[in-house]
Amino acid sequence: MSSLLDDRAHGERSRNTHGLPPIGLWWPMLERPLKREVLENLDAPLRAVVVYRIFELCELDAGALPPLGVRLGENERAYIAGWMHAVDWN
């Protein structure tokens, strides 16, 4: 029998390859004006203030912010599409 060990430190949350925490953690808490900004162009790079707020919401160290030009990945865009379908966004 074998087991897999997660080598992350206790309490450390996983991040995607672009450096953002999982969208399911921060999207529901993100303020409406910032959501609107992201929704305007899902392919555009996120502004630094949006990335900083995501890190704040997830209680992550701002010193570990990813470099500028972070974009949502395919999974994040799919999550938002499903969210928009399920929620009356008007």
N, CA, C and O atoms as CSV, one atom per row, in Angstrom:
chain,resi,resn,atom,element,x,y,z
A,1,MET,N,N,0.845,-1.173,0.000
A,1,MET,CA,C,0.000,0.000,0.000
A,1,MET,C,C,0.887,1.233,0.000
A,1,MET,O,O,1.912,1.272,0.681
A,2,SER,N,N,0.491,2.233,-0.764
A,2,SER,CA,C,1.269,3.469,-0.797
A,2,SER,C,C,0.354,4.647,-0.528
A,2,SER,O,O,-0.866,4.563,-0.670
A,3,SER,N,N,0.960,5.712,-0.147
A,3,SER,CA,C,0.202,6.937,0.071
A,3,SER,C,C,0.976,8.102,-0.497
A,3,SER,O,O,2.204,8.078,-0.575
A,4,LEU,N,N,0.246,9.110,-0.886
A,4,LEU,CA,C,0.872,10.321,-1.395
A,4,LEU,C,C,0.902,11.350,-0.293
A,4,LEU,O,O,-0.090,11.548,0.408
A,5,LEU,N,N,2.000,11.988,-0.142
A,5,LEU,CA,C,2.121,13.043,0.849
A,5,LEU,C,C,2.162,14.384,0.153
A,5,LEU,O,O,2.837,14.556,-0.862
A,6,ASP,N,N,1.451,15.304,0.698
A,6,ASP,CA,C,1.459,16.665,0.184
A,6,ASP,C,C,2.618,17.386,0.856
A,6,ASP,O,O,2.647,17.498,2.081
A,7,ASP,N,N,3.568,17.874,0.077
A,7,ASP,CA,C,4.749,18.483,0.669
A,7,ASP,C,C,4.581,19.978,0.964
A,7,ASP,O,O,5.556,20.653,1.295
A,8,ARG,N,N,3.367,20.495,0.850
A,8,ARG,CA,C,3.144,21.894,1.218
A,8,ARG,C,C,3.162,22.026,2.730
A,8,ARG,O,O,2.814,21.093,3.454
A,9,ALA,N,N,3.567,23.183,3.188
A,9,ALA,CA,C,3.547,23.453,4.621
A,9,ALA,C,C,2.106,23.486,5.119
A,9,ALA,O,O,1.186,23.799,4.364
A,10,HIS,N,N,1.920,23.164,6.385
A,10,HIS,CA,C,0.574,23.170,6.965
A,10,HIS,C,C,-0.061,24.547,6.781
A,10,HIS,O,O,0.554,25.564,7.102
A,11,GLY,N,N,-1.279,24.580,6.268
A,11,GLY,CA,C,-1.991,25.840,6.093
A,11,GLY,C,C,-1.686,26.544,4.787
A,11,GLY,O,O,-2.358,27.519,4.450
A,12,GLU,N,N,-0.706,26.088,4.049
A,12,GLU,CA,C,-0.368,26.724,2.783
A,12,GLU,C,C,-1.366,26.285,1.730
A,12,GLU,O,O,-1.591,25.089,1.547
A,13,ARG,N,N,-1.962,27.233,1.042
A,13,ARG,CA,C,-2.952,26.910,0.018
A,13,ARG,C,C,-2.261,26.724,-1.328
A,13,ARG,O,O,-1.255,27.369,-1.622
A,14,SER,N,N,-2.817,25.836,-2.131
A,14,SER,CA,C,-2.234,25.599,-3.447
A,14,SER,C,C,-2.515,26.793,-4.350
A,14,SER,O,O,-3.479,27.535,-4.162
A,15,ARG,N,N,-1.648,26.948,-5.321
A,15,ARG,CA,C,-1.823,28.008,-6.312
A,15,ARG,C,C,-1.710,27.399,-7.688
A,15,ARG,O,O,-1.087,26.355,-7.882
A,16,ASN,N,N,-2.329,28.078,-8.642
A,16,ASN,CA,C,-2.247,27.618,-10.022
A,16,ASN,C,C,-0.900,28.025,-10.596
A,16,ASN,O,O,-0.130,28.742,-9.957
A,17,THR,N,N,-0.627,27.565,-11.796
A,17,THR,CA,C,0.674,27.827,-12.407
A,17,THR,C,C,0.945,29.317,-12.581
A,17,THR,O,O,2.105,29.725,-12.634
A,18,HIS,N,N,-0.098,30.135,-12.671
A,18,HIS,CA,C,0.111,31.578,-12.836
A,18,HIS,C,C,0.215,32.306,-11.504
A,18,HIS,O,O,0.388,33.524,-11.480
A,19,GLY,N,N,0.112,31.580,-10.396
A,19,GLY,CA,C,0.348,32.184,-9.093
A,19,GLY,C,C,-0.875,32.567,-8.291
A,19,GLY,O,O,-0.746,32.979,-7.138
A,20,LEU,N,N,-2.068,32.443,-8.869
A,20,LEU,CA,C,-3.282,32.778,-8.127
A,20,LEU,C,C,-3.774,31.574,-7.341
A,20,LEU,O,O,-3.604,30.435,-7.773
A,21,PRO,N,N,-4.383,31.821,-6.190
A,21,PRO,CA,C,-5.012,30.713,-5.468
A,21,PRO,C,C,-6.225,30.202,-6.256
A,21,PRO,O,O,-6.655,30.861,-7.202
A,22,PRO,N,N,-6.774,29.060,-5.892
A,22,PRO,CA,C,-7.943,28.529,-6.612
A,22,PRO,C,C,-9.102,29.533,-6.632
A,22,PRO,O,O,-9.426,30.144,-5.614
A,23,ILE,N,N,-9.703,29.686,-7.781
A,23,ILE,CA,C,-10.749,30.693,-7.971
A,23,ILE,C,C,-11.960,30.462,-7.075
A,23,ILE,O,O,-12.641,31.417,-6.703
A,24,GLY,N,N,-12.234,29.229,-6.730
A,24,GLY,CA,C,-13.365,28.941,-5.855
A,24,GLY,C,C,-13.228,29.547,-4.475
A,24,GLY,O,O,-14.218,29.699,-3.760
A,25,LEU,N,N,-12.004,29.897,-4.093
A,25,LEU,CA,C,-11.777,30.548,-2.800
A,25,LEU,C,C,-12.065,32.041,-2.854
A,25,LEU,O,O,-12.690,32.592,-1.948
A,26,TRP,N,N,-11.611,32.690,-3.911
A,26,TRP,CA,C,-11.673,34.154,-3.906
A,26,TRP,C,C,-12.807,34.757,-4.729
A,26,TRP,O,O,-13.280,35.841,-4.387
A,27,TRP,N,N,-13.259,34.112,-5.786
A,27,TRP,CA,C,-14.298,34.720,-6.631
A,27,TRP,C,C,-15.584,35.024,-5.862
A,27,TRP,O,O,-16.128,36.116,-6.023
A,28,PRO,N,N,-16.096,34.107,-5.032
A,28,PRO,CA,C,-17.331,34.421,-4.303
A,28,PRO,C,C,-17.191,35.620,-3.358
A,28,PRO,O,O,-18.180,36.291,-3.065
A,29,MET,N,N,-15.978,35.891,-2.884
A,29,MET,CA,C,-15.754,37.000,-1.936
A,29,MET,C,C,-15.339,38.302,-2.615
A,29,MET,O,O,-15.375,39.361,-1.989
A,30,LEU,N,N,-14.950,38.237,-3.872
A,30,LEU,CA,C,-14.475,39.429,-4.568
A,30,LEU,C,C,-15.596,40.451,-4.700
A,30,LEU,O,O,-16.725,40.098,-5.040
A,31,GLU,N,N,-15.290,41.701,-4.435
A,31,GLU,CA,C,-16.288,42.758,-4.471
A,31,GLU,C,C,-16.828,42.947,-5.886
A,31,GLU,O,O,-16.131,42.737,-6.879
A,32,ARG,N,N,-18.087,43.349,-5.939
A,32,ARG,CA,C,-18.797,43.502,-7.215
A,32,ARG,C,C,-18.053,44.399,-8.229
A,32,ARG,O,O,-17.966,44.020,-9.397
A,33,PRO,N,N,-17.518,45.560,-7.837
A,33,PRO,CA,C,-16.812,46.368,-8.834
A,33,PRO,C,C,-15.585,45.651,-9.433
A,33,PRO,O,O,-15.291,45.795,-10.620
A,34,LEU,N,N,-14.892,44.891,-8.608
A,34,LEU,CA,C,-13.733,44.158,-9.127
A,34,LEU,C,C,-14.180,43.000,-10.011
A,34,LEU,O,O,-13.521,42.688,-11.003
A,35,LYS,N,N,-15.292,42.363,-9.661
A,35,LYS,CA,C,-15.839,41.310,-10.532
A,35,LYS,C,C,-16.199,41.899,-11.888
A,35,LYS,O,O,-15.899,41.314,-12.929
A,36,ARG,N,N,-16.842,43.054,-11.869
A,36,ARG,CA,C,-17.218,43.697,-13.141
A,36,ARG,C,C,-15.990,43.966,-14.000
A,36,ARG,O,O,-16.001,43.747,-15.212
A,37,GLU,N,N,-14.939,44.442,-13.357
A,37,GLU,CA,C,-13.702,44.720,-14.086
A,37,GLU,C,C,-13.147,43.450,-14.736
A,37,GLU,O,O,-12.743,43.467,-15.899
A,38,VAL,N,N,-13.129,42.365,-13.990
A,38,VAL,CA,C,-12.632,41.097,-14.526
A,38,VAL,C,C,-13.530,40.620,-15.660
A,38,VAL,O,O,-13.043,40.136,-16.682
A,39,LEU,N,N,-14.844,40.756,-15.479
A,39,LEU,CA,C,-15.800,40.279,-16.478
A,39,LEU,C,C,-15.750,41.076,-17.779
A,39,LEU,O,O,-16.147,40.564,-18.826
A,40,GLU,N,N,-15.270,42.314,-17.733
A,40,GLU,CA,C,-15.184,43.132,-18.952
A,40,GLU,C,C,-14.335,42.459,-20.013
A,40,GLU,O,O,-14.645,42.532,-21.202
A,41,ASN,N,N,-13.261,41.804,-19.586
A,41,ASN,CA,C,-12.409,41.095,-20.536
A,41,ASN,C,C,-11.687,39.977,-19.783
A,41,ASN,O,O,-10.669,40.211,-19.132
A,42,LEU,N,N,-12.221,38.776,-19.878
A,42,LEU,CA,C,-11.662,37.644,-19.146
A,42,LEU,C,C,-10.271,37.248,-19.626
A,42,LEU,O,O,-9.552,36.532,-18.929
A,43,ASP,N,N,-9.892,37.709,-20.811
A,43,ASP,CA,C,-8.572,37.369,-21.350
A,43,ASP,C,C,-7.514,38.412,-21.032
A,43,ASP,O,O,-6.327,38.174,-21.254
A,44,ALA,N,N,-7.924,39.558,-20.517
A,44,ALA,CA,C,-6.984,40.637,-20.225
A,44,ALA,C,C,-6.183,40.329,-18.962
A,44,ALA,O,O,-6.658,39.606,-18.086
A,45,PRO,N,N,-4.972,40.874,-18.866
A,45,PRO,CA,C,-4.217,40.719,-17.621
A,45,PRO,C,C,-4.964,41.400,-16.470
A,45,PRO,O,O,-5.595,42.440,-16.658
A,46,LEU,N,N,-4.886,40.810,-15.294
A,46,LEU,CA,C,-5.524,41.406,-14.113
A,46,LEU,C,C,-4.668,42.561,-13.605
A,46,LEU,O,O,-3.440,42.478,-13.559
A,47,ARG,N,N,-5.343,43.630,-13.229
A,47,ARG,CA,C,-4.601,44.755,-12.650
A,47,ARG,C,C,-3.991,44.329,-11.316
A,47,ARG,O,O,-4.510,43.438,-10.644
A,48,ALA,N,N,-2.900,44.963,-10.945
A,48,ALA,CA,C,-2.200,44.627,-9.702
A,48,ALA,C,C,-3.121,44.748,-8.494
A,48,ALA,O,O,-3.024,43.944,-7.566
A,49,VAL,N,N,-4.012,45.739,-8.487
A,49,VAL,CA,C,-4.911,45.926,-7.349
A,49,VAL,C,C,-5.875,44.745,-7.208
A,49,VAL,O,O,-6.245,44.384,-6.090
A,50,VAL,N,N,-6.278,44.150,-8.308
A,50,VAL,CA,C,-7.165,42.988,-8.272
A,50,VAL,C,C,-6.405,41.787,-7.708
A,50,VAL,O,O,-6.922,41.073,-6.849
A,51,VAL,N,N,-5.203,41.568,-8.178
A,51,VAL,CA,C,-4.391,40.452,-7.689
A,51,VAL,C,C,-4.102,40.628,-6.197
A,51,VAL,O,O,-4.172,39.668,-5.429
A,52,TYR,N,N,-3.782,41.847,-5.796
A,52,TYR,CA,C,-3.519,42.124,-4.380
A,52,TYR,C,C,-4.748,41.815,-3.533
A,52,TYR,O,O,-4.632,41.237,-2.453
A,53,ARG,N,N,-5.932,42.202,-4.025
A,53,ARG,CA,C,-7.167,41.940,-3.276
A,53,ARG,C,C,-7.444,40.438,-3.189
A,53,ARG,O,O,-7.916,39.958,-2.158
A,54,ILE,N,N,-7.160,39.704,-4.243
A,54,ILE,CA,C,-7.327,38.251,-4.227
A,54,ILE,C,C,-6.454,37.649,-3.117
A,54,ILE,O,O,-6.905,36.786,-2.364
A,55,PHE,N,N,-5.219,38.108,-3.027
A,55,PHE,CA,C,-4.314,37.616,-1.987
A,55,PHE,C,C,-4.820,37.996,-0.596
A,55,PHE,O,O,-4.718,37.203,0.340
A,56,GLU,N,N,-5.361,39.197,-0.459
A,56,GLU,CA,C,-5.935,39.607,0.830
A,56,GLU,C,C,-7.098,38.699,1.218
A,56,GLU,O,O,-7.173,38.232,2.354
A,57,LEU,N,N,-7.996,38.452,0.282
A,57,LEU,CA,C,-9.166,37.619,0.563
A,57,LEU,C,C,-8.777,36.204,0.978
A,57,LEU,O,O,-9.448,35.589,1.807
A,58,CYS,N,N,-7.706,35.695,0.407
A,58,CYS,CA,C,-7.252,34.339,0.706
A,58,CYS,C,C,-6.246,34.309,1.854
A,58,CYS,O,O,-5.691,33.260,2.179
A,59,GLU,N,N,-6.020,35.472,2.461
A,59,GLU,CA,C,-5.100,35.587,3.597
A,59,GLU,C,C,-3.708,35.072,3.258
A,59,GLU,O,O,-3.082,34.359,4.043
A,60,LEU,N,N,-3.236,35.450,2.067
A,60,LEU,CA,C,-1.901,35.080,1.623
A,60,LEU,C,C,-0.966,36.272,1.758
A,60,LEU,O,O,-1.401,37.423,1.734
A,61,ASP,N,N,0.307,35.987,1.899
A,61,ASP,CA,C,1.329,37.014,2.050
A,61,ASP,C,C,1.467,37.817,0.761
A,61,ASP,O,O,1.697,37.259,-0.312
A,62,ALA,N,N,1.321,39.128,0.885
A,62,ALA,CA,C,1.433,39.997,-0.291
A,62,ALA,C,C,2.843,39.978,-0.865
A,62,ALA,O,O,3.044,40.358,-2.019
A,63,GLY,N,N,3.813,39.544,-0.085
A,63,GLY,CA,C,5.181,39.434,-0.588
A,63,GLY,C,C,5.339,38.332,-1.615
A,63,GLY,O,O,6.334,38.294,-2.340
A,64,ALA,N,N,4.373,37.440,-1.685
A,64,ALA,CA,C,4.431,36.319,-2.630
A,64,ALA,C,C,3.586,36.583,-3.871
A,64,ALA,O,O,3.239,35.650,-4.595
A,65,LEU,N,N,3.253,37.855,-4.123
A,65,LEU,CA,C,2.433,38.182,-5.294
A,65,LEU,C,C,3.139,37.746,-6.574
A,65,LEU,O,O,4.356,37.890,-6.694
A,66,PRO,N,N,2.386,37.219,-7.521
A,66,PRO,CA,C,2.990,36.847,-8.804
A,66,PRO,C,C,3.379,38.102,-9.581
A,66,PRO,O,O,2.925,39.199,-9.256
A,67,PRO,N,N,4.206,37.948,-10.593
A,67,PRO,CA,C,4.601,39.109,-11.397
A,67,PRO,C,C,3.400,39.728,-12.110
A,67,PRO,O,O,2.348,39.103,-12.241
A,68,LEU,N,N,3.578,40.956,-12.562
A,68,LEU,CA,C,2.503,41.646,-13.284
A,68,LEU,C,C,2.135,40.887,-14.554
A,68,LEU,O,O,2.939,40.131,-15.099
A,69,GLY,N,N,0.920,41.103,-15.008
A,69,GLY,CA,C,0.468,40.469,-16.241
A,69,GLY,C,C,-0.217,39.133,-16.022
A,69,GLY,O,O,-0.330,38.340,-16.957
A,70,VAL,N,N,-0.680,38.864,-14.801
A,70,VAL,CA,C,-1.369,37.606,-14.504
A,70,VAL,C,C,-2.694,37.575,-15.254
A,70,VAL,O,O,-3.455,38.542,-15.231
A,71,ARG,N,N,-2.955,36.481,-15.905
A,71,ARG,CA,C,-4.209,36.287,-16.630
A,71,ARG,C,C,-4.926,35.076,-16.057
A,71,ARG,O,O,-4.304,34.164,-15.513
A,72,LEU,N,N,-6.238,35.086,-16.189
A,72,LEU,CA,C,-7.017,33.930,-15.784
A,72,LEU,C,C,-6.733,32.778,-16.736
A,72,LEU,O,O,-6.584,32.973,-17.942
A,73,GLY,N,N,-6.661,31.588,-16.181
A,73,GLY,CA,C,-6.460,30.404,-17.006
A,73,GLY,C,C,-7.789,29.886,-17.531
A,73,GLY,O,O,-8.853,30.433,-17.242
A,74,GLU,N,N,-7.696,28.829,-18.302
A,74,GLU,CA,C,-8.894,28.229,-18.894
A,74,GLU,C,C,-9.877,27.767,-17.822
A,74,GLU,O,O,-11.086,27.943,-17.975
A,75,ASN,N,N,-9.373,27.182,-16.747
A,75,ASN,CA,C,-10.249,26.708,-15.677
A,75,ASN,C,C,-10.957,27.861,-14.959
A,75,ASN,O,O,-12.131,27.749,-14.607
A,76,GLU,N,N,-10.251,28.952,-14.748
A,76,GLU,CA,C,-10.882,30.117,-14.107
A,76,GLU,C,C,-11.971,30.708,-14.989
A,76,GLU,O,O,-13.044,31.070,-14.506
A,77,ARG,N,N,-11.693,30.804,-16.276
A,77,ARG,CA,C,-12.707,31.337,-17.197
A,77,ARG,C,C,-13.929,30.416,-17.240
A,77,ARG,O,O,-15.061,30.894,-17.312
A,78,ALA,N,N,-13.709,29.114,-17.196
A,78,ALA,CA,C,-14.832,28.156,-17.181
A,78,ALA,C,C,-15.627,28.285,-15.880
A,78,ALA,O,O,-16.856,28.216,-15.898
A,79,TYR,N,N,-14.941,28.472,-14.766
A,79,TYR,CA,C,-15.614,28.661,-13.479
A,79,TYR,C,C,-16.519,29.890,-13.532
A,79,TYR,O,O,-17.673,29.844,-13.106
A,80,ILE,N,N,-15.981,30.990,-14.062
A,80,ILE,CA,C,-16.759,32.229,-14.143
A,80,ILE,C,C,-17.938,32.062,-15.092
A,80,ILE,O,O,-19.023,32.575,-14.818
A,81,ALA,N,N,-17.748,31.364,-16.192
A,81,ALA,CA,C,-18.858,31.130,-17.126
A,81,ALA,C,C,-19.974,30.357,-16.436
A,81,ALA,O,O,-21.149,30.685,-16.601
A,82,GLY,N,N,-19.620,29.346,-15.673
A,82,GLY,CA,C,-20.623,28.591,-14.929
A,82,GLY,C,C,-21.296,29.438,-13.874
A,82,GLY,O,O,-22.504,29.332,-13.666
A,83,TRP,N,N,-20.528,30.276,-13.207
A,83,TRP,CA,C,-21.066,31.174,-12.183
A,83,TRP,C,C,-22.054,32.163,-12.810
A,83,TRP,O,O,-23.129,32.401,-12.260
A,84,MET,N,N,-21.688,32.736,-13.961
A,84,MET,CA,C,-22.567,33.694,-14.631
A,84,MET,C,C,-23.866,33.019,-15.065
A,84,MET,O,O,-24.931,33.636,-15.040
A,85,HIS,N,N,-23.774,31.766,-15.456
A,85,HIS,CA,C,-24.959,31.031,-15.881
A,85,HIS,C,C,-25.891,30.770,-14.689
A,85,HIS,O,O,-27.114,30.797,-14.826
A,86,ALA,N,N,-25.296,30.519,-13.531
A,86,ALA,CA,C,-26.077,30.165,-12.342
A,86,ALA,C,C,-26.608,31.373,-11.567
A,86,ALA,O,O,-27.572,31.256,-10.811
A,87,VAL,N,N,-25.979,32.523,-11.757
A,87,VAL,CA,C,-26.315,33.718,-10.969
A,87,VAL,C,C,-26.892,34.777,-11.883
A,87,VAL,O,O,-26.415,34.968,-13.002
A,88,ASP,N,N,-27.900,35.455,-11.419
A,88,ASP,CA,C,-28.427,36.612,-12.156
A,88,ASP,C,C,-27.506,37.776,-11.901
A,88,ASP,O,O,-27.560,38.381,-10.830
A,89,TRP,N,N,-26.663,38.106,-12.852
A,89,TRP,CA,C,-25.608,39.085,-12.662
A,89,TRP,C,C,-26.056,40.532,-12.888
A,89,TRP,O,O,-25.253,41.445,-12.696
A,90,ASN,N,N,-27.271,40.765,-13.278
A,90,ASN,CA,C,-27.727,42.133,-13.534
A,90,ASN,C,C,-28.018,42.803,-12.273
A,90,ASN,O,O,-28.417,43.968,-12.271
